[in-house]
Amino acid sequence: MSYENKLQEIATALRKGSPYFKAGWNISALQAFIRDGGCCVYCGKLLLNTWDAAKTATIDHLLPANEYWEKEFQTARMRFQDAVTQYRQYKESPATA
């Protein structure tokens, strides 16, 4: 079994066995936090050691929000342009005239 598959299996079991992780955790984020030992990848702070620290455990500790959204925007922009092209092609096709 690959490391990725094992990590997914472990995270899935954790979510099934814990209401805390089931209710508020995205499976991909949970896998990343397991992979990183519950630590912020930037400052090394242990985020799942105390309740106060756990309340700050967000995906920004895996990838800064501004960096994430900038990358996501590049993908979204291309998809939006494709959607506009599809609509225009449909609108201009002889079948819709």
Backbone hydrogen bonds in HBPLUS format (Angstrom, degrees):
<---DONOR---> <-ACCEPTOR-->    atom                        ^
c    i                          cat <-CA-CA->   ^        H-A-AA   ^      H-
h    n   atom  resd res      DA  || num        DHA   H-A  angle D-A-AA Bond
n    s   type  num  typ     dist DA aas  dist angle  dist       angle   num
A0006-LYS N   A0002-SER O   2.99 MM   4  6.23 160.2  2.03 150.6 156.3     1
A0007-LEU N   A0003-TYR O   2.85 MM   4  6.01 158.1  1.90 149.0 155.3     2
A0008-GLN N   A0004-GLU O   2.97 MM   4  6.20 155.6  2.03 145.6 152.1     3
A0009-GLU N   A0005-ASN O   2.93 MM   4  6.15 155.6  1.99 145.6 152.6     4
A0010-ILE N   A0006-LYS O   2.91 MM   4  6.16 160.4  1.95 153.2 157.7     5
A0011-ALA N   A0007-LEU O   2.95 MM   4  6.12 166.8  1.97 151.4 155.1     6
A0012-THR N   A0008-GLN O   2.91 MM   4  5.98 158.9  1.95 148.8 154.6     7
A0013-ALA N   A0009-GLU O   3.04 MM   4  6.22 158.4  2.08 145.4 151.1     8
A0014-LEU N   A0010-ILE O   2.94 MM   4  6.19 154.1  2.01 147.9 155.5     9
A0015-ARG N   A0011-ALA O   2.96 MM   4  6.22 158.1  2.01 149.3 154.6    10
A0016-LYS N   A0012-THR O   2.98 MM   4  6.23 155.9  2.04 147.3 154.0    11
A0017-GLY N   A0013-ALA O   2.98 MM   4  6.11 146.7  2.09 145.0 153.6    12
A0022-LYS N   A0018-SER O   2.93 MM   4  6.08 152.9  2.00 154.2 163.2    13
A0023-ALA N   A0019-PRO O   2.98 MM   4  5.87 162.0  2.01 148.5 151.0    14
A0030-LEU N   A0026-ASN O   2.91 MM   4  6.16 162.1  1.94 159.5 165.2    15
A0031-GLN N   A0027-ILE O   2.98 MM   4  6.16 155.6  2.04 142.7 149.0    16
A0032-ALA N   A0028-SER O   3.03 MM   4  6.30 154.3  2.10 143.6 150.5    17
A0033-PHE N   A0029-ALA O   2.89 MM   4  6.20 159.3  1.94 153.6 159.0    18
A0034-ILE N   A0030-LEU O   2.92 MM   4  6.15 156.2  1.98 150.3 156.7    19
A0035-ARG N   A0031-GLN O   2.86 MM   4  6.05 165.7  1.88 150.0 154.4    20
A0036-ASP N   A0032-ALA O   2.91 MM   4  6.12 150.5  2.00 146.6 154.3    21
A0038-GLY N   A0033-PHE O   2.70 MM   5  4.77 151.0  1.78 155.6 153.7    22
A0037-GLY N   A0034-ILE O   3.06 MM   3  5.08 164.0  2.09 108.2 111.9    23
A0039-CYS N   A0036-ASP O   3.31 MM   3  5.74 158.8  2.35 109.5 115.5    24
A0047-LEU N   A0038-GLY O   2.73 MM   9  5.58 155.6  1.79 159.8 165.1    25
A0040-CYS N   A0045-LYS O   2.92 MM   5  5.35 154.2  1.99 143.5 150.7    26
A0044-GLY N   A0040-CYS O   2.95 MM   4  4.83 138.0  2.13 124.6 135.0    27
A0041-VAL N   A0061-HIS O   3.19 MM  20  6.18 158.6  2.23 160.2 161.6    28
A0054-ALA N   A0050-THR O   2.82 MM   4  5.99 156.1  1.87 149.9 157.8    29
A0055-LYS N   A0051-TRP O   3.02 MM   4  6.23 143.6  2.16 149.6 157.0    30
A0056-THR N   A0053-ALA O   2.96 MM   3  5.46 154.4  2.02 112.2 120.5    31
A0057-ALA N   A0054-ALA O   3.04 MM   3  5.07 163.5  2.07 107.3 112.5    32
A0058-THR N   A0056-THR O   2.95 MM   2  5.94 108.3  2.47 117.4 101.5    33
A0061-HIS N   A0058-THR O   3.03 MM   3  5.90 165.5  2.05 122.3 126.5    34
A0062-LEU N   A0059-ILE O   2.82 MM   3  5.07 156.9  1.88 108.9 116.8    35
A0063-LEU N   A0059-ILE O   2.97 MM   4  6.30 154.5  2.04 155.5 163.3    36
A0067-GLU N   A0064-PRO O   3.06 MM   3  5.35 118.1  2.46 104.7 119.6    37
A0068-TYR N   A0064-PRO O   2.88 MM   4  6.14 162.1  1.91 159.8 165.8    38
A0069-TRP N   A0065-ALA O   2.85 MM   4  6.01 177.4  1.85 161.9 162.0    39
A0070-GLU N   A0066-ASN O   3.04 MM   4  6.03 147.1  2.15 135.7 144.6    40
A0071-LYS N   A0067-GLU O   3.12 MM   4  6.32 162.5  2.15 147.0 151.0    41
A0072-GLU N   A0068-TYR O   2.80 MM   4  6.05 162.0  1.83 154.6 160.8    42
A0073-PHE N   A0069-TRP O   2.80 MM   4  5.81 149.1  1.90 138.9 146.9    43
A0074-GLN N   A0070-GLU O   3.29 MM   4  6.59 150.1  2.39 141.6 147.7    44
A0075-THR N   A0071-LYS O   3.41 MM   4  6.83 156.2  2.47 147.8 152.7    45
A0076-ALA N   A0072-GLU O   2.84 MM   4  6.09 165.9  1.86 154.8 159.5    46
A0077-ARG N   A0073-PHE O   2.69 MM   4  5.77 159.4  1.73 155.8 160.4    47
A0078-MET N   A0074-GLN O   3.31 MM   4  6.48 160.6  2.35 140.0 144.0    48
A0079-ARG N   A0075-THR O   3.03 MM   4  6.33 161.4  2.07 151.9 157.4    49
A0080-PHE N   A0076-ALA O   2.82 MM   4  6.01 154.1  1.88 150.6 158.1    50
A0081-GLN N   A0077-ARG O   2.96 MM   4  6.20 161.3  2.00 149.8 154.5    51
A0082-ASP N   A0078-MET O   2.97 MM   4  6.22 153.4  2.04 146.5 153.9    52
A0083-ALA N   A0079-ARG O   2.92 MM   4  6.17 151.3  2.00 143.9 151.8    53
A0084-VAL N   A0080-PHE O   2.94 MM   4  6.28 157.2  1.99 154.3 159.8    54
A0085-THR N   A0081-GLN O   3.02 MM   4  6.22 163.1  2.05 148.0 152.4    55
A0086-GLN N   A0082-ASP O   2.86 MM   4  6.11 160.1  1.90 151.0 156.4    56
A0087-TYR N   A0083-ALA O   3.00 MM   4  6.19 161.5  2.03 148.9 153.6    57
A0088-ARG N   A0084-VAL O   2.93 MM   4  6.15 166.7  1.95 154.7 158.5    58
A0089-GLN N   A0085-THR O   2.90 MM   4  6.05 160.6  1.93 151.5 157.0    59
A0090-TYR N   A0086-GLN O   2.96 MM   4  6.13 156.0  2.01 146.2 152.9    60
A0091-LYS N   A0087-TYR O   2.81 MM   4  6.01 166.1  1.82 155.7 159.8    61
A0092-GLU N   A0088-ARG O   2.95 MM   4  6.04 147.4  2.06 144.5 152.6    62
A0093-SER N   A0090-TYR O   3.20 MM   3  5.20 155.5  2.27 101.1 108.5    63
A0096-THR N   A0093-SER O   3.14 MM   3  5.80 152.5  2.22 117.3 124.0    64
A0097-ALA N   A0094-PRO O   3.26 MM   3  5.23 151.9  2.35  99.5 107.7    65
